[in-house]
Structure formats: structure tokens, C-alpha cells
Amino acid sequence: MKQSSLGLSNTVKRTRKREFLDAMELVVPWAELVALIEPYAPESGRRGQQPFAVQTLLRIHFMQQWFKLSDPAMEEALHDVPAFRDFAGLSRWDEHIPSESSILRFRHLLERHKLAEQILATVNALLQAKGLQLKAGTVVDATLIAAPSSTKNQSGERDPEMHQSKKGNQWYFGMKAHIGVDADSGLVHTVRGTAGNVNDVIEANALLHGQEASAYGDAGYQGAHKRPDAKSTVRWYIAMHPGKRRTLDLADEVDRLSHQIEKIKASIRAKVEHPFRVLKRQFGHVKVRYRGLKKNTLQFTTLFALSNLWMARQHLQAKA
């Protein structure tokens, strides 16, 4: 990562932003990801503005995800924040900065060629090579992501691909991000996006990678093994309904054993909460950025790839 020619990188306080970027600099497989994207990038030598290096645009794209910046906000941040310029490799203040249009075009390139899914696959291949993601079992879960419910926009209507759903006693409008997580490492291997009213169990078997022998889910996945797309080689371990669990008599030996089994299943399922915590708390993504399921699903796929790297950063740094 280049350092600022003004010397700011050596004199300013080591902020949390800079510490975070330094950590991610070490764990993101830049060479592999650039090699993945370069075949689809515009060629240089044409008239007009020359395209920026893929690695520069990829670094900017990742900063957008980490700091939840829009295209215009990302361009402004590159002008204002030395740490962002350093991370992007734009160290000299007289260097040309990618405009919001260049940032938008790069994102569209990733969307057009479905490269977010390949980024996740590339990251996971690296993690497997480093001894993570054993793939012995999968934990599945979903989280609601809010979308704007206001109709005060250009179209005068809410996003037709989002939907209202109820969780507990509260109603939400938006989409669901469904994930399949390795039961051992807690790292995401599969991401699916649906409208908020889609029942979790419908996506259950689509979240399996096909090599696991066991799968785990909360009570919302009851009947996953009976679905038409269920795999006979996978054994499902689904949580007991909370109401039924509350009726267990711990003085009864059989009920006490059932309670212990539920605690074991819950301890395994807890791994799936870690990626959601990184997504919503570390990266701050609690609302959708775009209209439509496709764009938002691709963004969340990239975010979960980056969350894998964040969660595995200490392991990766130790292996370096």
C-alpha cells in the first residue's frame, strides 16, 4: 500500500479506519481477485479517459462496502481522507481521482458478469487452502434487511421486489439475506436473497454446498428434510419450537436429555450469527442500498466474502 507523499500517513494518529484498512490490506487476496476481474475490464489505449487499474477500483469498491459509502460519497472521501487515498494506491495529491461515474461503471461491471459470486468463491478457496472451512456441516439462517417504505421517490411507489413481513410482533419491509455457514469455522459459503415474506425453509436446501453430511437450522426450518429439493445424504438437526421447549419438565429424565440436546444444537447454530454481526455492526449494513433484489444480493455476497476475511484475519496473518 502506497504512503502519502505529504507525509500524513507518518504523522497523523492511527485511527480506527487506518487500523482496519491495514488489517484488510494483509488478508485480502488482491492478486487472485485482480486476475479474476481483469479479463472483463475495459482495455487501455482507446480515446478519451484511460481506465483506472483494476486493483485501484477494486480497493475503492471494497471501501464502499466497509464504510457504506455511495458512489458520490466515495469520490468525495477519496479527496478528503488520506487513509482512503493511500489504500487505493492514489498517494500523490496531484493524481487523477476516479469519478463517481468510474466507480459506478466498475460496480456495474461486477454485476454484469456476476463477479460477486466468484469473489466469494475465490476467497473461500483461499480460506480452504489455509485450513479453514472443513465443510463437514452447514448452519443455515436468514436475516431481514430493511428497505425504504416511503413512496416519495421518482417512481412514486415502494420497491416491488421487496415485501412486508412480520417477526415477533413487529412488521418489517425489505428483503431477506439467507446464508449457509460452515458449522466448524463459521464462514459463509452460500448467499441467497429473497423478498422479506419468503419462508426460510423454502431456501433451506439451496443454502447447502452439497458436500456436507449434516445441516442445522432454527425452528423456522422445520420440514426442510421433506422439501422436494432435499438431499438424502444430508441429515437435518432442527431446533425444537420454543413453545414446545418451554413445556419440557427438567425433572423428567427424557425431557432433561432433550433439553441438553437442544443446548448442543443451539451452540452449533450460534456460528451463523457471527457473519450477521459483522455485516450489521462492523460494516453497518442494516438497510438495502439499491432497488431490486439482484443488485442487493450481489452486494451482500461481496459483503459476506469480506466478512469471511475479517473473521479469519488473525488466522490468515498467523499463516502469512
C-alpha positions as CSV (number, residue, x, y, z in Angstrom):
1,M,0.0,0.0,0.0
2,K,1.5,3.3,-1.0
3,Q,2.1,6.1,1.5
4,S,1.1,9.7,1.1
5,S,3.8,11.9,-0.4
6,L,2.7,14.7,2.0
7,G,3.9,12.5,4.9
8,L,0.4,12.5,6.5
9,S,0.5,8.7,6.9
10,N,3.5,9.1,9.2
11,T,2.2,11.9,11.3
12,V,-1.5,11.5,11.8
13,K,-3.0,9.5,14.6
14,R,-3.5,5.7,14.0
15,T,-7.3,6.0,13.6
16,R,-9.6,3.0,13.7
17,K,-10.2,3.5,9.9
18,R,-6.5,3.2,9.2
19,E,-6.0,0.2,11.6
20,F,-8.9,-1.5,9.9
21,L,-7.5,-0.8,6.4
22,D,-4.1,-2.0,7.4
23,A,-5.6,-5.3,8.6
24,M,-7.6,-5.9,5.5
25,E,-4.6,-5.0,3.3
26,L,-2.8,-8.0,4.7
27,V,-5.7,-10.6,4.3
28,V,-7.5,-9.7,1.0
29,P,-6.1,-11.9,-1.8
30,W,-5.5,-9.0,-4.1
31,A,-3.6,-10.8,-6.8
32,E,-6.2,-13.5,-7.2
33,L,-9.1,-11.1,-7.3
34,V,-7.5,-8.8,-9.8
35,A,-6.7,-11.8,-12.0
36,L,-10.4,-12.8,-11.7
37,I,-11.7,-9.3,-12.8
38,E,-9.1,-8.2,-15.4
39,P,-10.4,-10.3,-18.3
40,Y,-13.7,-8.3,-18.1
41,A,-12.1,-4.8,-17.6
42,P,-12.0,-2.2,-20.4
43,E,-8.8,-2.3,-22.4
44,S,-6.5,0.7,-22.3
45,G,-5.3,2.6,-25.4
46,R,-8.7,3.8,-26.5
47,R,-9.6,7.5,-27.0
48,G,-10.8,9.5,-24.1
49,Q,-10.2,9.0,-20.4
50,Q,-7.9,6.0,-19.7
51,P,-9.4,3.4,-17.4
52,F,-8.1,3.1,-13.9
53,A,-6.2,0.0,-12.8
54,V,-8.5,-2.9,-11.7
55,Q,-6.8,-3.1,-8.3
56,T,-7.4,0.6,-7.7
57,L,-11.1,0.3,-8.5
58,L,-11.4,-2.9,-6.5
59,R,-9.9,-1.3,-3.5
60,I,-12.3,1.6,-3.8
61,H,-15.2,-0.8,-4.3
62,F,-14.3,-2.7,-1.1
63,M,-14.0,0.6,0.9
64,Q,-17.5,1.4,-0.3
65,Q,-18.7,-1.8,1.3
66,W,-16.7,-1.5,4.5
67,F,-17.8,2.1,5.1
68,K,-21.3,2.1,3.4
69,L,-20.5,4.9,1.0
70,S,-22.5,5.8,-2.1
71,D,-20.7,6.5,-5.4
72,P,-20.6,10.3,-4.9
73,A,-19.7,9.9,-1.2
74,M,-16.8,7.6,-2.1
75,E,-15.4,10.1,-4.6
76,E,-15.5,12.9,-2.0
77,A,-13.9,10.6,0.6
78,L,-11.0,10.0,-1.8
79,H,-10.4,13.7,-1.9
80,D,-10.9,14.2,1.8
81,V,-9.4,11.2,3.6
82,P,-5.7,10.4,3.2
83,A,-6.1,6.9,4.5
84,F,-8.6,6.1,1.7
85,R,-6.3,7.5,-0.9
86,D,-3.3,5.5,0.4
87,F,-5.4,2.3,0.5
88,A,-6.5,2.9,-3.1
89,G,-2.9,3.5,-4.2
90,L,-3.5,7.1,-5.1
91,S,-0.8,8.6,-2.9
92,R,0.0,11.8,-4.8
93,W,-2.4,14.6,-4.4
94,D,-1.9,15.6,-8.0
95,E,-3.1,12.2,-9.2
96,H,-6.4,11.9,-11.0
97,I,-9.2,10.6,-8.8
98,P,-11.8,8.2,-10.1
99,S,-15.1,10.0,-10.5
100,E,-18.4,8.7,-9.2
101,S,-19.1,7.6,-12.8
102,S,-16.0,5.5,-12.9
103,I,-16.9,3.9,-9.5
104,L,-20.4,3.2,-10.8
105,R,-19.2,1.6,-14.0
106,F,-16.9,-0.7,-12.1
107,R,-19.7,-1.8,-9.9
108,H,-21.9,-2.4,-13.0
109,L,-19.1,-4.5,-14.5
110,L,-19.1,-6.7,-11.4
111,E,-22.9,-7.0,-11.5
112,R,-23.0,-7.7,-15.3
113,H,-20.5,-10.6,-15.1
114,K,-21.8,-11.9,-11.7
115,L,-18.3,-11.5,-10.3
116,A,-19.5,-11.1,-6.7
117,E,-20.3,-14.8,-6.5
118,Q,-16.8,-15.6,-8.0
119,I,-15.2,-13.2,-5.4
120,L,-16.8,-15.2,-2.6
121,A,-15.7,-18.5,-4.3
122,T,-12.1,-17.2,-4.6
123,V,-12.0,-16.0,-1.0
124,N,-13.3,-19.4,0.2
125,A,-10.8,-21.3,-1.9
126,L,-8.1,-19.3,-0.2
127,L,-9.5,-20.0,3.2
128,Q,-9.8,-23.7,2.5
129,A,-6.1,-23.7,1.4
130,K,-5.3,-22.1,4.7
131,G,-7.1,-24.9,6.6
132,L,-10.5,-23.3,7.2
133,Q,-14.0,-24.3,6.1
134,L,-13.9,-28.0,6.7
135,K,-17.3,-28.4,5.1
136,A,-18.4,-31.2,7.4
137,G,-21.7,-29.5,8.2
138,T,-23.7,-26.3,7.4
139,V,-25.7,-24.0,9.5
140,V,-28.4,-22.0,7.7
141,D,-30.2,-18.8,8.8
142,A,-31.7,-15.6,7.4
143,T,-31.8,-12.0,8.4
144,L,-34.2,-9.2,7.4
145,I,-32.7,-6.2,5.7
146,A,-34.9,-3.1,5.8
147,A,-35.8,-1.2,2.6
148,P,-37.3,2.3,2.3
149,S,-41.0,2.0,2.7
150,S,-41.7,5.6,1.6
151,T,-43.3,6.3,-1.8
152,K,-41.7,9.8,-2.0
153,N,-39.4,8.9,-4.8
154,Q,-39.2,9.2,-8.6
155,S,-41.5,6.2,-9.3
156,G,-43.9,7.1,-6.6
157,E,-44.0,3.5,-5.3
158,R,-42.2,1.2,-3.0
159,D,-39.7,-1.3,-4.4
160,P,-42.0,-4.0,-5.9
161,E,-39.4,-6.7,-5.3
162,M,-39.3,-6.0,-1.5
163,H,-42.1,-7.2,0.7
164,Q,-43.5,-6.7,4.2
165,S,-43.1,-9.5,6.7
166,K,-43.7,-10.0,10.4
167,K,-41.1,-11.0,13.0
168,G,-42.4,-11.4,16.5
169,N,-44.9,-8.6,16.9
170,Q,-43.2,-6.2,14.6
171,W,-43.7,-5.7,10.9
172,Y,-40.7,-5.1,8.5
173,F,-40.4,-4.0,4.9
174,G,-37.5,-5.2,2.9
175,M,-35.6,-8.4,1.8
176,K,-34.0,-11.4,3.4
177,A,-30.4,-12.4,3.2
178,H,-30.2,-16.2,3.5
179,I,-26.8,-17.7,4.2
180,G,-25.2,-21.1,4.6
181,V,-22.3,-21.2,7.1
182,D,-19.6,-23.8,7.7
183,A,-20.5,-25.4,11.0
184,D,-16.9,-25.6,12.1
185,S,-15.4,-22.3,11.1
186,G,-18.5,-20.1,11.0
187,L,-17.6,-18.8,7.5
188,V,-20.2,-18.1,4.8
189,H,-20.2,-20.3,1.7
190,T,-23.6,-19.6,0.2
191,V,-25.7,-16.4,-0.1
192,R,-29.3,-16.1,-1.4
193,G,-31.5,-13.0,-1.5
194,T,-35.3,-13.1,-1.5
195,A,-38.2,-10.8,-0.7
196,G,-38.9,-10.4,3.0
197,N,-42.0,-12.6,3.0
198,V,-40.4,-15.8,1.7
199,N,-40.4,-18.5,4.3
200,D,-36.9,-19.5,5.5
201,V,-37.5,-23.2,4.9
202,I,-38.1,-22.7,1.2
203,E,-34.4,-21.6,0.8
204,A,-33.0,-24.2,3.2
205,N,-31.6,-26.8,0.8
206,A,-30.4,-24.2,-1.7
207,L,-28.0,-23.0,1.0
208,L,-26.1,-26.3,1.1
209,H,-22.9,-26.7,-0.9
210,G,-23.6,-30.5,-1.5
211,Q,-20.6,-31.9,0.4
212,E,-21.9,-31.7,4.0
213,A,-23.4,-34.7,5.9
214,S,-25.3,-32.6,8.4
215,A,-27.3,-29.3,8.4
216,Y,-28.6,-27.2,11.3
217,G,-31.3,-24.6,11.5
218,D,-33.6,-22.9,13.9
219,A,-37.3,-23.8,14.4
220,G,-38.2,-21.9,11.2
221,Y,-36.6,-24.7,9.2
222,Q,-38.9,-27.5,10.4
223,G,-39.7,-29.8,7.5
224,A,-36.5,-28.9,5.5
225,H,-35.8,-32.6,5.0
226,K,-39.2,-33.1,3.4
227,R,-38.9,-30.4,0.8
228,P,-38.7,-31.5,-2.9
229,D,-35.2,-30.3,-3.2
230,A,-34.0,-32.1,0.0
231,K,-30.8,-34.2,-0.3
232,S,-31.0,-37.7,1.0
233,T,-27.3,-37.6,2.1
234,V,-27.9,-34.7,4.5
235,R,-29.3,-35.1,8.0
236,W,-31.1,-32.1,9.3
237,Y,-30.9,-31.0,13.0
238,I,-33.6,-28.5,13.6
239,A,-34.4,-26.7,16.8
240,M,-37.5,-27.6,18.8
241,H,-40.2,-24.9,18.7
242,P,-39.7,-22.5,21.6
243,G,-43.3,-23.2,22.9
244,K,-42.7,-26.9,23.0
245,R,-39.3,-26.5,24.6
246,R,-40.8,-24.4,27.4
247,T,-43.1,-27.3,28.3
248,L,-40.1,-29.6,29.0
249,D,-40.0,-30.9,32.6
250,L,-36.4,-30.8,33.6
251,A,-37.2,-33.2,36.5
252,D,-38.1,-35.8,33.9
253,E,-35.0,-37.7,32.6
254,V,-36.2,-37.8,29.0
255,D,-37.1,-34.2,28.9
256,R,-33.9,-33.2,30.6
257,L,-32.0,-35.1,27.9
258,S,-34.0,-33.4,25.2
259,H,-33.1,-30.0,26.8
260,Q,-29.4,-30.9,26.7
261,I,-29.6,-31.9,23.0
262,E,-31.3,-28.5,22.2
263,K,-28.5,-26.7,24.0
264,I,-25.9,-28.5,21.9
265,K,-27.8,-27.8,18.7
266,A,-28.1,-24.1,19.7
267,S,-24.3,-23.9,20.4
268,I,-23.6,-25.1,16.8
269,R,-26.2,-22.7,15.3
270,A,-24.6,-19.8,17.1
271,K,-21.9,-19.8,14.5
272,V,-24.3,-18.4,11.9
273,E,-24.8,-15.2,14.0
274,H,-21.2,-14.1,13.6
275,P,-21.4,-13.1,9.9
276,F,-24.6,-11.2,10.5
277,R,-23.0,-9.3,13.4
278,V,-20.0,-8.3,11.1
279,L,-22.4,-7.3,8.3
280,K,-24.6,-5.1,10.5
281,R,-22.3,-3.9,13.3
282,Q,-18.8,-3.9,11.8
283,F,-19.8,-2.8,8.3
284,G,-23.0,-1.0,9.3
285,H,-25.3,-2.5,6.6
286,V,-28.8,-2.6,8.1
287,K,-30.6,-1.2,5.1
288,V,-30.5,-2.0,1.4
289,R,-28.5,0.3,-0.9
290,Y,-30.3,-0.3,-4.2
291,R,-33.7,-1.1,-5.7
292,G,-34.4,-4.7,-6.7
293,L,-33.2,-8.0,-5.3
294,K,-30.4,-8.7,-7.8
295,K,-28.2,-5.7,-7.1
296,N,-28.7,-6.0,-3.3
297,T,-28.0,-9.8,-3.3
298,L,-24.8,-9.2,-5.2
299,Q,-23.7,-6.6,-2.8
300,F,-24.4,-8.8,0.2
301,T,-22.5,-11.6,-1.5
302,T,-19.4,-9.3,-1.6
303,L,-20.0,-8.2,1.9
304,F,-20.1,-11.8,3.2
305,A,-16.9,-12.6,1.3
306,L,-15.3,-9.6,3.0
307,S,-16.8,-10.7,6.4
308,N,-15.1,-14.1,6.0
309,L,-11.7,-12.3,5.6
310,W,-12.4,-10.1,8.6
311,M,-13.4,-13.1,10.8
312,A,-10.4,-15.1,9.6
313,R,-7.9,-12.2,9.7
314,Q,-5.9,-13.5,12.7
315,H,-5.7,-17.0,11.3
316,L,-4.6,-15.6,7.9
317,Q,-2.0,-13.3,9.4
318,A,-0.6,-16.1,11.5
319,K,-0.2,-18.2,8.4
320,A,1.5,-15.4,6.4
